[in-house]
């Protein structure tokens, strides 16, 4: 499967994950655990989406990391990936509708919207999804995971293996999977294609250079 073969439609809806798809969250976490715990871990050592496992943190340390990572000053300083804004702007010009769907904790709602504005991210809707069942989730802000199955996306862009499996199996969606160390054990699937960076997506997409 090549993304240019999925569709040449100019009015489709695209599901966009946020962390480690639009922005370099994992690298920001590496800086955070170095600062807070003196742990120096390389990006390629992040073997699991569960960062507590990848970083070898105690429950107490993991909770501290979680609190730090949801502070506005942490969120606003996460780097956007090169090529994201330009690619999304072009997709909008083609007529696509861009729907950001994130499993971030609801405490990060406003800082995340501020980050999107600061980084000139083009999108049509922003949805928080209760992917992880946190007890203190604000359910006025986050919808259940099952709620997105009725949405009419034609393509998803993800980095999370479990979400990729959900999107392909429960929604029969083709997925562009951002190649990350924590998703490389995903079994081959004809509905999943890996990509390495956003400039690659921009050139491969219908109408791209």
PAVEXPA-749856 format. One record per residue: residue number from 1; residue in one letter; y, z, x of N, C-alpha, C in turn. Coordinates in Angstrom, 3 decimals. Layout:
! PAVEXPA-749856
> NUM,A,Y,Z,X,Y,Z,X,Y,Z,X;
...
***
This chain:
! PAVEXPA-749856
> 1,X,-1.190,0.000,0.843,0.000,0.000,0.000,1.239,0.000,0.877;
> 2,X,2.155,-0.861,0.569,3.465,-0.831,1.173,4.475,-0.567,0.072;
> 3,X,5.493,0.208,0.425,6.445,0.595,-0.613,7.085,-0.621,-1.276;
> 4,X,7.248,-1.709,-0.526,7.844,-2.900,-1.120,6.921,-3.530,-2.157;
> 5,X,5.619,-3.161,-2.128,4.676,-3.721,-3.086,4.569,-2.902,-4.367;
> 6,X,5.163,-1.701,-4.389,5.019,-0.842,-5.567,5.725,-1.458,-6.769;
> 7,X,6.965,-1.824,-6.595,7.726,-2.402,-7.694,8.978,-3.048,-7.139;
> 8,X,9.454,-4.059,-7.846,10.757,-4.625,-7.498,11.764,-4.306,-8.593;
> 9,X,11.413,-3.302,-9.415,12.302,-2.879,-10.487,13.602,-2.327,-9.910;
> 10,X,14.680,-2.512,-10.651,15.959,-1.937,-10.223,16.410,-0.846,-11.188;
> 11,X,15.506,-0.315,-12.019,15.914,0.735,-12.943,14.875,1.840,-13.039;
> 12,X,14.170,2.101,-11.935,13.134,3.127,-11.946,13.656,4.493,-11.540;
> 13,X,12.879,5.531,-11.874,13.225,6.907,-11.538,12.374,7.372,-10.369;
> 14,X,13.014,7.938,-9.374,12.344,8.381,-8.158,12.406,9.903,-8.057;
> 15,X,11.240,10.516,-7.857,11.120,11.956,-7.620,11.368,12.195,-6.133;
> 16,X,12.277,13.111,-5.829,12.612,13.435,-4.447,12.445,14.928,-4.212;
> 17,X,11.509,15.299,-3.355,11.449,16.680,-2.905,12.666,16.931,-2.011;
> 18,X,12.944,18.206,-1.744,14.147,18.549,-0.983,13.827,19.004,0.441;
> 19,X,13.167,20.158,0.573,12.915,20.707,1.903,11.921,19.864,2.681;
> 20,X,12.301,19.523,3.889,11.506,18.702,4.800,11.229,17.309,4.249;
> 21,X,12.049,16.893,3.294,12.088,15.508,2.838,13.523,14.997,2.969;
> 22,X,14.465,15.721,2.385,15.873,15.364,2.545,16.510,16.107,3.717;
> 23,X,15.965,17.276,4.046,16.602,18.090,5.083,15.557,18.746,5.982;
> 24,X,15.990,19.090,7.180,15.102,19.543,8.247,14.898,21.059,8.177;
> 25,X,14.285,21.505,7.090,14.159,22.938,6.829,13.255,23.627,7.837;
> 26,X,12.138,23.027,8.193,11.195,23.669,9.107,11.848,23.988,10.444;
> 27,X,12.646,23.074,10.969,13.333,23.320,12.239,14.335,24.465,12.095;
> 28,X,15.000,24.540,10.938,15.913,25.664,10.696,15.152,26.985,10.687;
> 29,X,13.937,26.978,10.138,13.102,28.180,10.149,12.703,28.558,11.581;
> 30,X,12.419,27.564,12.410,12.066,27.859,13.796,13.211,28.571,14.501;
> 31,X,14.426,28.122,14.263,15.596,28.813,14.836,15.715,30.226,14.280;
> 32,X,15.410,30.377,12.989,15.526,31.674,12.336,14.536,32.681,12.927;
> 33,X,13.274,32.284,13.082,12.293,33.258,13.590,12.505,33.553,15.072;
> 34,X,13.086,32.608,15.791,13.446,32.885,17.189,14.541,33.946,17.220;
> 35,X,15.539,33.783,16.377,16.669,34.716,16.336,16.251,36.099,15.834;
> 36,X,15.430,36.134,14.777,15.092,37.398,14.136,13.942,38.137,14.815;
> 37,X,12.962,37.379,15.354,11.753,38.014,15.869,11.447,37.670,17.323;
> 38,X,12.259,36.788,17.921,11.988,36.376,19.289,10.740,35.514,19.420;
> 39,X,10.349,34.853,18.333,9.165,33.986,18.348,9.579,32.557,18.650;
> 40,X,8.974,31.981,19.673,9.281,30.605,20.038,8.065,29.745,19.701;
> 41,X,8.189,29.009,18.609,7.102,28.178,18.110,7.587,26.738,18.065;
> 42,X,6.752,25.824,18.505,7.094,24.405,18.496,6.833,23.808,17.115;
> 43,X,7.594,22.781,16.789,7.466,22.121,15.491,6.030,21.674,15.227;
> 44,X,5.379,21.085,16.220,4.024,20.575,16.025,2.996,21.687,15.830;
> 45,X,3.386,22.920,16.029,2.484,24.053,15.806,2.511,24.541,14.357;
> 46,X,3.361,23.965,13.529,3.425,24.377,12.122,2.272,23.697,11.391;
> 47,X,1.115,24.343,11.429,-0.107,23.714,10.933,-0.296,23.879,9.432;
> 48,X,0.451,24.813,8.815,0.282,25.098,7.392,1.624,25.113,6.694;
> 49,X,1.633,24.648,5.437,2.839,24.748,4.618,3.194,26.207,4.371;
> 50,X,2.201,27.084,4.433,2.420,28.523,4.332,2.958,29.004,5.674;
> 51,X,4.263,29.194,5.749,4.888,29.517,7.029,4.472,30.885,7.553;
> 52,X,4.091,31.804,6.683,3.599,33.088,7.164,2.367,32.890,8.035;
> 53,X,1.494,31.973,7.624,0.315,31.665,8.428,0.697,30.940,9.709;
> 54,X,1.531,29.925,9.593,1.911,29.150,10.767,2.622,29.999,11.812;
> 55,X,3.420,30.968,11.364,4.193,31.789,12.283,3.478,33.094,12.645;
> 56,X,2.382,33.397,11.970,1.645,34.622,12.259,2.425,35.885,11.946;
> 57,X,3.129,35.892,10.806,3.996,37.010,10.454,3.272,38.045,9.601;
> 58,X,3.636,39.298,9.770,3.180,40.344,8.862,3.844,40.140,7.501;
> 59,X,3.362,40.838,6.489,3.976,40.737,5.166,5.444,41.168,5.217;
> 60,X,5.711,42.236,5.946,7.079,42.741,6.043,7.991,41.720,6.735;
> 61,X,7.519,41.144,7.833,8.319,40.157,8.553,8.516,38.899,7.704;
> 62,X,7.492,38.514,6.980,7.596,37.336,6.124,8.635,37.551,5.028;
> 63,X,8.649,38.737,4.440,9.646,39.035,3.407,11.052,39.008,3.989;
> 64,X,11.200,39.519,5.210,12.509,39.480,5.863,12.933,38.036,6.123;
> 65,X,12.014,37.207,6.618,12.321,35.801,6.842,12.739,35.123,5.542;
> 66,X,12.001,35.404,4.478,12.287,34.817,3.175,13.701,35.182,2.709;
> 67,X,14.061,36.463,2.861,15.404,36.888,2.447,16.476,36.178,3.261;
> 68,X,16.274,36.086,4.570,17.257,35.415,5.435,17.405,33.942,5.074;
> 69,X,16.281,33.309,4.766,16.280,31.872,4.527,16.889,31.489,3.184;
> 70,X,17.138,32.460,2.337,17.751,32.165,1.046,19.195,32.648,0.969;
> 71,X,19.751,32.995,2.112,21.165,33.335,2.165,21.994,32.047,2.190;
> 72,X,23.150,32.052,1.529,23.975,30.837,1.491,24.312,30.281,2.862;
> 73,X,24.580,31.149,3.850,24.977,30.642,5.167,23.821,29.977,5.895;
> 74,X,22.580,30.349,5.561,21.425,29.655,6.130,21.249,28.297,5.464;
> 75,X,21.274,28.272,4.153,21.024,27.042,3.407,22.066,25.977,3.725;
> 76,X,23.321,26.366,3.761,24.383,25.378,3.924,24.344,24.720,5.298;
> 77,X,23.677,25.358,6.276,23.652,24.825,7.640,22.371,24.077,7.988;
> 78,X,21.472,23.884,7.025,20.274,23.074,7.282,20.702,21.615,7.448;
> 79,X,20.179,20.965,8.456,20.585,19.586,8.746,19.935,18.595,7.795;
> 80,X,20.742,17.674,7.285,20.199,16.560,6.517,19.551,15.578,7.485;
> 81,X,18.466,14.939,7.066,17.823,13.960,7.937,18.695,12.705,8.063;
> 82,X,18.748,12.114,9.248,19.491,10.856,9.409,18.964,9.786,8.453;
> 83,X,19.880,9.065,7.854,19.515,7.958,6.984,19.360,8.310,5.523;
> 84,X,19.332,9.616,5.185,19.112,10.011,3.789,20.249,9.541,2.894;
> 85,X,21.474,9.904,3.230,22.601,9.586,2.357,22.752,8.079,2.173;
> 86,X,22.616,7.330,3.272,22.779,5.872,3.194,21.682,5.238,2.336;
> 87,X,20.450,5.727,2.492,19.336,5.169,1.730,19.490,5.464,0.240;
> 88,X,19.824,6.706,-0.087,19.966,7.061,-1.491,21.141,6.337,-2.127;
> 89,X,22.197,6.135,-1.371,23.340,5.383,-1.893,22.924,3.956,-2.235;
> 90,X,22.098,3.345,-1.387,21.675,1.980,-1.647,20.715,1.909,-2.825;
> 91,X,19.830,2.910,-2.924,18.917,2.938,-4.060,19.680,3.081,-5.369;
> 92,X,20.734,3.915,-5.351,21.577,4.033,-6.540,22.217,2.706,-6.886;
> 93,X,22.674,1.990,-5.878,23.302,0.693,-6.114,22.318,-0.311,-6.718;
> 94,X,21.022,-0.150,-6.398,19.996,-1.008,-6.976,19.678,-0.649,-8.418;
> 95,X,20.172,0.498,-8.872,19.937,0.910,-10.248,18.920,2.008,-10.421;
> 96,X,18.371,2.516,-9.317,17.377,3.584,-9.431,18.041,4.910,-9.783;
> 97,X,17.299,5.736,-10.499,17.744,7.089,-10.831,17.034,8.067,-9.910;
> 98,X,17.804,8.930,-9.297,17.304,9.811,-8.242,17.230,11.240,-8.754;
> 99,X,16.002,11.785,-8.790,15.771,13.106,-9.370,15.234,14.057,-8.303;
> 100,X,16.060,15.001,-7.876,15.651,15.990,-6.890,14.851,17.080,-7.599;
> 101,X,13.647,17.316,-7.104,12.731,18.290,-7.707,12.292,19.238,-6.593;
> 102,X,12.694,20.498,-6.680,12.444,21.423,-5.574,11.753,22.698,-6.036;
> 103,X,10.913,23.234,-5.155,10.277,24.522,-5.404,11.026,25.682,-4.781;
> 104,X,12.254,25.456,-4.331,13.038,26.560,-3.764,13.177,27.698,-4.772;
> 105,X,13.317,28.902,-4.246,13.526,30.064,-5.095,14.846,29.905,-5.846;
> 106,X,14.873,30.401,-7.080,16.059,30.215,-7.918,17.296,30.927,-7.366;
> 107,X,17.118,31.889,-6.469,18.287,32.546,-5.862,19.100,31.576,-5.020;
> 108,X,18.499,30.449,-4.652,19.205,29.467,-3.817,19.852,28.364,-4.644;
> 109,X,19.906,28.527,-5.952,20.383,27.451,-6.838,21.773,26.953,-6.444;
> 110,X,22.769,27.820,-6.477,24.133,27.362,-6.202,24.328,26.950,-4.742;
> 111,X,23.818,27.705,-3.759,23.945,27.233,-2.380,23.319,25.859,-2.152;
> 112,X,22.234,25.558,-2.871,21.607,24.247,-2.721,22.500,23.155,-3.285;
> 113,X,23.096,23.402,-4.443,24.030,22.417,-5.003,25.223,22.215,-4.066;
> 114,X,25.682,23.300,-3.457,26.789,23.192,-2.494,26.363,22.340,-1.297;
> 115,X,25.126,22.544,-0.829,24.606,21.762,0.302,24.537,20.281,-0.051;
> 116,X,24.078,19.957,-1.237,23.976,18.557,-1.659,25.356,17.903,-1.673;
> 117,X,26.337,18.641,-2.171,27.700,18.098,-2.208,28.259,17.938,-0.800;
> 118,X,28.056,18.945,0.033,28.584,18.903,1.396,28.030,17.718,2.173;
> 119,X,26.771,17.379,1.920,26.108,16.317,2.676,26.118,14.965,1.969;
> 120,X,26.899,14.874,0.895,27.104,13.600,0.206,25.768,12.988,-0.236;
> 121,X,24.920,13.828,-0.849,23.627,13.373,-1.324,23.773,12.824,-2.744;
> 122,X,23.392,11.589,-2.925,23.496,10.941,-4.236,22.266,11.288,-5.071;
> 123,X,22.478,11.788,-6.283,21.350,12.097,-7.155,21.818,12.115,-8.605;
> 124,X,20.841,11.975,-9.507,21.138,11.968,-10.939,20.786,13.277,-11.623;
> 125,X,19.762,13.966,-11.121,19.409,15.261,-11.700,18.831,16.150,-10.617;
> 126,X,18.926,17.459,-10.868,18.424,18.466,-9.941,17.584,19.450,-10.738;
> 127,X,16.314,19.597,-10.365,15.409,20.479,-11.099,14.737,21.453,-10.152;
> 128,X,14.814,22.729,-10.485,14.018,23.733,-9.791,12.719,23.922,-10.573;
> 129,X,11.607,23.971,-9.841,10.284,24.077,-10.451,9.599,25.329,-9.933;
> 130,X,8.978,26.078,-10.829,8.246,27.286,-10.442,6.884,26.869,-9.891;
> 131,X,6.873,26.435,-8.637,5.644,25.955,-8.008,4.770,27.101,-7.498;
> 132,X,5.381,28.245,-7.164,4.670,29.273,-6.409,4.503,30.599,-7.148;
> 133,X,5.014,30.690,-8.358,4.795,31.879,-9.176,5.428,33.144,-8.658;
> 134,X,6.609,33.055,-8.031,7.292,34.263,-7.580,7.670,35.128,-8.781;
> 135,X,7.466,36.438,-8.650,7.706,37.343,-9.768,9.163,37.380,-10.191;
> 136,X,10.076,37.191,-9.247,11.500,37.299,-9.568,12.156,35.941,-9.815;
> 137,X,11.365,34.927,-10.136,11.925,33.626,-10.484,12.759,33.736,-11.751;
> 138,X,13.928,33.119,-11.748,14.768,33.044,-12.938,14.298,31.849,-13.765;
> 139,X,13.614,32.122,-14.861,13.035,31.045,-15.648,14.065,30.332,-16.525;
> 140,X,15.291,30.788,-16.481,16.370,30.009,-17.093,16.784,28.860,-16.175;
> 141,X,16.431,28.976,-14.886,16.793,27.946,-13.912,15.609,27.079,-13.502;
> 142,X,14.405,27.649,-13.512,13.225,26.927,-13.025,12.277,26.601,-14.179;
> 143,X,11.800,25.365,-14.207,10.839,24.951,-15.225,9.424,25.132,-14.682;
> 144,X,8.419,25.280,-15.554,7.029,25.324,-15.080,6.630,23.996,-14.462;
> 145,X,5.676,24.033,-13.546,5.229,22.809,-12.896,4.745,21.779,-13.915;
> 146,X,4.048,22.237,-14.938,3.504,21.310,-15.940,4.599,20.533,-16.664;
> 147,X,5.823,21.070,-16.658,6.908,20.431,-17.402,7.286,19.072,-16.832;
> 148,X,7.014,18.855,-15.542,7.439,17.582,-14.961,6.439,16.459,-15.242;
> 149,X,5.256,16.800,-15.776,4.241,15.761,-15.974,4.644,14.757,-17.049;
> 150,X,5.564,15.132,-17.916,6.007,14.204,-18.959,7.148,13.305,-18.495;
> 151,X,7.592,13.485,-17.268,8.722,12.694,-16.774,8.244,11.337,-16.252;
> 152,X,9.065,10.368,-16.447,8.672,8.979,-16.163,9.182,8.536,-14.798;
> 153,X,8.576,9.079,-13.736,8.879,8.612,-12.390,7.985,7.413,-12.069;
> 154,X,8.467,6.544,-11.174,7.587,5.476,-10.711,7.186,5.674,-9.250;
> 155,X,7.812,6.654,-8.583,7.545,6.905,-7.173,7.955,8.329,-6.855;
> 156,X,7.189,8.984,-5.964,7.544,10.320,-5.488,7.625,10.316,-3.971;
> 157,X,8.505,11.148,-3.439,8.635,11.312,-1.990,8.464,12.792,-1.697;
> 158,X,7.435,13.136,-0.926,7.015,14.526,-0.724,6.612,14.773,0.725;
> 159,X,6.434,16.084,1.047,5.833,16.466,2.322,4.685,17.444,2.120;
> 160,X,4.594,18.038,0.938,3.624,19.092,0.648,2.298,18.473,0.203;
> 161,X,1.204,18.816,0.877,-0.096,18.250,0.536,-0.512,18.578,-0.890;
> 162,X,-0.345,19.843,-1.295,-0.804,20.237,-2.625,0.014,19.550,-3.714;
> 163,X,1.312,19.425,-3.495,2.137,18.717,-4.475,1.795,17.237,-4.501;
> 164,X,1.480,16.682,-3.352,1.070,15.276,-3.304,-0.199,15.074,-4.116;
> 165,X,-1.155,15.977,-3.976,-2.386,15.884,-4.767,-2.078,16.006,-6.254;
> 166,X,-1.175,16.912,-6.613,-0.791,17.081,-8.016,-0.146,15.810,-8.562;
> 167,X,0.754,15.236,-7.799,1.470,14.046,-8.261,0.541,12.845,-8.418;
> 168,X,-0.395,12.701,-7.494,-1.310,11.564,-7.582,-2.366,11.762,-8.653;
> 169,X,-2.873,12.985,-8.801,-3.968,13.216,-9.745,-3.480,13.492,-11.160;
> 170,X,-2.451,14.325,-11.311,-1.984,14.711,-12.642,-0.977,13.733,-13.224;
> 171,X,-0.283,12.986,-12.366,0.757,12.081,-12.845,0.505,10.635,-12.454;
> 172,X,-0.546,10.407,-11.672,-0.910,9.061,-11.225,0.265,8.347,-10.564;
> 173,X,0.978,9.101,-9.737,2.153,8.554,-9.062,1.815,8.116,-7.645;
> 174,X,2.328,6.992,-7.193,2.282,6.697,-5.763,3.252,7.622,-5.042;
> 175,X,2.864,8.052,-3.852,3.662,9.013,-3.099,3.935,8.471,-1.702;
> 176,X,5.197,8.514,-1.316,5.577,8.318,0.066,5.590,9.706,0.701;
> 177,X,4.703,9.926,1.669,4.518,11.243,2.274,5.195,11.283,3.637;
> 178,X,6.204,12.160,3.758,6.892,12.315,5.036,5.902,12.960,6.013;
> 179,X,5.592,12.268,7.069,4.566,12.720,8.007,5.025,13.981,8.730;
> 180,X,4.337,15.099,8.456,4.643,16.399,9.040,3.332,17.027,9.525;
> 181,X,3.374,17.917,10.521,2.134,18.507,11.042,1.302,19.199,9.968;
> 182,X,1.960,19.787,8.968,1.245,20.557,7.947,0.597,19.686,6.862;
> 183,X,0.800,18.365,6.923,0.141,17.537,5.895,-0.845,16.524,6.485;
> 184,X,-1.165,16.666,7.749,-1.983,15.637,8.399,-3.477,15.762,8.106;
> 185,X,-3.894,16.820,7.426,-5.299,16.931,7.035,-5.548,16.382,5.637;
> 186,X,-4.525,15.827,5.018,-4.701,15.229,3.691,-5.658,14.051,3.780;
> 187,X,-6.649,14.033,2.915,-7.622,12.939,2.902,-6.937,11.640,2.526;
> 188,X,-7.373,10.517,3.096,-6.777,9.226,2.762,-6.828,8.966,1.252;
> 189,X,-5.766,8.397,0.732,-5.658,8.093,-0.688,-4.853,6.800,-0.797;
> 190,X,-5.357,5.800,-1.520,-4.616,4.539,-1.617,-3.263,4.675,-2.299;
> 191,X,-3.051,5.801,-2.985,-1.755,6.019,-3.648,-0.747,6.716,-2.746;
> 192,X,-1.158,7.046,-1.520,-0.287,7.781,-0.598,-0.041,6.951,0.648;
> 193,X,1.218,6.783,0.992,1.600,6.099,2.233,2.524,6.996,3.031;
> 194,X,2.235,7.153,4.304,3.063,7.974,5.175,4.271,7.184,5.682;
> 195,X,5.345,7.925,5.928,6.488,7.337,6.620,6.979,8.335,7.653;
> 196,X,7.688,7.827,8.665,8.086,8.644,9.807,9.537,9.096,9.763;
> 197,X,10.411,8.318,9.157,11.814,8.713,9.048,12.478,7.887,7.957;
> 198,X,13.672,8.310,7.571,14.347,7.673,6.440,14.838,6.266,6.754;
> 199,X,15.112,5.971,7.996,15.514,4.610,8.338,14.366,3.645,8.108;
> 200,X,13.143,4.107,8.331,11.958,3.294,8.025,11.868,3.033,6.524;
> 201,X,12.108,4.063,5.717,12.089,3.886,4.259,13.150,2.887,3.820;
> 202,X,14.310,3.001,4.401,15.419,2.139,4.004,15.101,0.676,4.269;
> 203,X,14.468,0.381,5.399,14.194,-1.010,5.731,13.010,-1.568,4.948;
> 204,X,12.055,-0.690,4.554,10.868,-1.154,3.834,11.076,-1.278,2.341;
> 205,X,12.096,-0.618,1.822,12.268,-0.583,0.386,12.729,-1.948,-0.142;
> 206,X,12.357,-2.304,-1.410,12.829,-3.570,-1.965,14.336,-3.731,-1.817;
> 207,X,14.739,-4.820,-1.220,16.143,-5.069,-0.984,16.630,-4.530,0.342;
> 208,X,15.749,-3.870,1.088,16.156,-3.289,2.369,16.300,-4.355,3.436;
> 209,X,16.840,-3.923,4.561,17.070,-4.860,5.648,15.848,-5.190,6.424;
***
